[in-house]
Amino acid sequence: MTRHQLRYAEACCAFFLTLARPHRTRKGFCYLLLARPMLTIPPLLLLAIATFHDLRARTIPDWIAATLSVWALATTVWSASGTSWIGLAAGLSLGFGLGAAAFWLGAFGGGDVKLIAALGAVLGPHGLLGMLFWTALAGGLLALVAKWRGHRDLAYVPAIAAGFLIYTLRGGV
């Protein structure tokens, strides 16, 4: 192998290692171009599917929250996200606790609780709180629209998806 081929191979290995561990190059070009969308697109697609189901039948399939939880585990195992094991557990617990409190008050359904808990596992506790801020704003806007249209209840997953999207676009994840 020539010196030129060896340098090329080293550069390729460094590039793929950067993709596998984007938290080490958070400000780098590779992270902004490839890793961040790879971390956010699967949860956004699952939230879009959950939104469709919630608007259509007012239910959220359990496999969506389970898939988000597996995604959180996979990104933590491969160190692809900035969330540690403690952050994953704390985000899951915080999401479940806040969601269960909202369920107890009658604001959420059971599927919303599971979805918030799974997103807590994906984002960690700090990211979850940031996402919930934007979710609350989007939910308030949806509530005003629902009241204006004469509806008494509303599907809340669109607000959760909007909150996740706004949080992601503002630099989260």
Buried (B, 14 or more C-beta within 10 A) or exposed (E): EEEEEEEEEEEEEEEEEBBEBBBEBEEEEBBEEBBBBBBBEBBBEBBBBBBEBBEEEBEBBEEBBEBBBEBBBEBBEEBBBBBEEEBBBBBBBBBBBBBBEBBEEEEBBEBBBBBBBBBBBBBBBBBBBBBBEBBEBBBEEBBEEBEEEEEEEBBBBBBBBBBBBBBBEEEBB
